[in-house]
């Protein structure tokens, strides 16, 4: 395995769509629109970071970060989503490598922090914690987690970019 984590390139877009579609196809808690969300965020110019995992020239994973807004005006916070790895390669640490690289780059760009909606058992390994201040309307608190790079987490309701409502 020659795994390379790198920034998305324009010619990666079809592969990112396919990887994302496949990764969420059997997920019960998925809207199955994640590939449309990535495209909507890209088209809106708000993909702050978008990385692919490539093995021997084939894109097998993708993860992205985009800005979120707080109802209290807090700035420089971002959302991690979606994270996709083709099913045949899941459980091999590829998603973890993508996430770690994204968070490192995000922190290096001076971000205040990052939020994620997902399994606390998985995302806690990267330092995300539930109940830290940020909330997402309609979501159980234990599944909405935050990682602050600078001081305590702000308290407030978070909104993701409208691109997360993309349906196709």
For each residue, the residues with C-beta under 8 A, 3 or more apart:
1: 55 56
2: 55 56
3: 53 54 55 94 97
4: 53 54 55
5: 51 52 53 54 97 98 101
6: 9 51 52 54
7: 49 50 51 52
8: 12 13 16 47 50 51 52 62 64
9: 6 12
10: 13
11: 14
12: 8 9 15 16 52 59
13: 8 10 16 17 39 42
14: 11 17 18
15: 12 18 19 52 58 59
16: 8 12 13 19 20 35 38 50 52 59 62 84
17: 13 14 20 21 35 38 39
18: 14 15 21 22 35
19: 15 16 22 23 59 60 61 62 84 85 86
20: 16 17 23 24 34 35 38 62 82 84
21: 17 18 24 25 32 34 35
22: 18 19 25 84 86 87
23: 19 20 27 34 82 84 85 86 87 90
24: 20 21 27 30 32 34 82 84
25: 21 22 32 87
26: 87
27: 23 24 30 32
28:
29:
30: 24 27 34
31: 34
32: 21 24 25 27
33: 36 37 166 167 168
34: 20 21 23 24 30 31 37 38 82 84
35: 16 17 18 20 21 38 39
36: 33 39 40 166 167 168
37: 33 34 40 41 81 82 163 164 166
38: 16 17 20 34 35 41 42 47 50 62 64 82
39: 13 17 35 36 42 43 166
40: 36 37 43 44 162 163 164 165 166
41: 37 38 44 46 47 64 66 161 163 164
42: 13 38 39 45 47 50
43: 39 40 163
44: 40 41 161 162 163
45: 42
46: 41 66 67 161 163
47: 8 38 41 42 50 64 65 66
48: 64 65 66 67 78 106 109
49: 7 64 65 102 105 106
50: 7 8 16 38 42 47 62 63 64 65
51: 5 6 7 8 62 63 64 98 101 102
52: 5 6 7 8 12 15 16 59 61 62
53: 3 4 5 59 60 61 62 85 94 97 98
54: 3 4 5 6 57 58 59 60
55: 1 2 3 4 58 60 89
56: 1 2
57: 54
58: 15 54 55
59: 12 15 16 19 52 53 54 62
60: 19 53 54 55 85 86 89 94
61: 19 52 53 83 84 85 86 89 94 95 98
62: 8 16 19 20 38 50 51 52 53 59 82 83 84 98
63: 50 51 80 82 83 84 95 98 99 102
64: 8 38 41 47 48 49 50 51 80 81 82 102
65: 47 48 49 50 78 79 80 102 106 114
66: 41 46 47 48 78 79 81 160 161 163
67: 46 48 77 78 79 161
68: 77 78 79 115 158 159 160 161
69: 158 159
70: 73 74 75 77 134 154 156 157 158 159
71: 156 157 158 159
72: 154 155 156
73: 70
74: 70 77 112 154 156
75: 70 112
76: 110 111 112 113
77: 67 68 70 74 111 112 113 114 115 134 154 158
78: 48 65 66 67 68 106 111 113 114 115
79: 65 66 67 68 114 115 116 117 158 160
80: 63 64 65 83 99 102 103 114 115 116
81: 37 64 66 116 117 118 160 164
82: 20 23 24 34 37 38 62 63 64
83: 61 62 63 80 95 98 99
84: 16 19 20 22 23 24 34 61 62 63 95
85: 19 23 53 60 61 89 90 92 94 95 98
86: 19 22 23 60 61 89 90
87: 22 23 25 26 90
88:
89: 55 60 61 85 86 92 94
90: 23 85 86 87 94 95
91:
92: 85 89
93: 96 97
94: 3 53 60 61 85 89 90 97 98
95: 61 63 83 84 85 90 98 99
96: 93 99 100 125 126
97: 3 5 53 93 94 100 101
98: 5 51 53 61 62 63 83 85 94 95 101 102
99: 63 80 83 95 96 102 103 126
100: 96 97 103 104 126
101: 5 51 97 98 104 105
102: 49 51 63 64 65 80 98 99 105 106
103: 80 99 100 106 107 114 126 127 147
104: 100 101 107 108
105: 49 101 102 108 109
106: 48 49 65 78 102 103 109 111 114 149
107: 103 104 110 111 149
108: 104 105
109: 48 105 106
110: 76 107
111: 76 77 78 106 107 114 149
112: 74 75 76 77 148 149 150 154
113: 76 77 78 146 147 148 149 150 153
114: 65 77 78 79 80 103 106 111 128 146 147 149
115: 68 77 78 79 80 128 134 136 144 145 146 147 158
116: 79 80 81 123 128 144 145 146 147
117: 79 81 136 139 143 144 145
118: 81 122 123 143 145
119: 122 123 143
120: 123 124 128 130 142 143 145
121: 124
122: 118 119 125
123: 116 118 119 120 126 128 145
124: 120 121 127 128 129 145
125: 96 122
126: 96 99 100 103 123 147
127: 103 124 147
128: 114 115 116 120 123 124 145 146 147
129: 124 132 145 146 147
130: 120 141 142 143 144 145 146
131: 141 142
132: 129 145 146 148 152 153
133: 146 152 153 154 155 156
134: 70 77 115 144 146 153 154 155 156 157 158
135: 139 141 144 156 157 158
136: 115 117 139 144 157 158
137: 157
138:
139: 117 135 136 143 144
140: 143 144
141: 130 131 135 144
142: 120 130 131
143: 117 118 119 120 130 139 140
144: 115 116 117 130 134 135 136 139 140 141 158
145: 115 116 117 118 120 123 124 128 129 130 132
146: 113 114 115 116 128 129 130 132 133 134 153
147: 103 113 114 115 116 126 127 128 129
148: 112 113 132 151 152 153
149: 106 107 111 112 113 114
150: 112 113
151: 148
152: 132 133 148
153: 113 132 133 134 146 148
154: 70 72 74 77 112 133 134
155: 72 133 134
156: 70 71 72 74 133 134 135
157: 70 71 134 135 136 137
158: 68 69 70 71 77 79 115 134 135 136 144
159: 68 69 70 71
160: 66 68 79 81 163 164
161: 41 44 46 66 67 68 164
162: 40 44 165
163: 37 40 41 43 44 46 66 160 166
164: 37 40 41 81 160 161
165: 40 162
166: 33 36 37 39 40 163
167: 33 36
168: 33 36
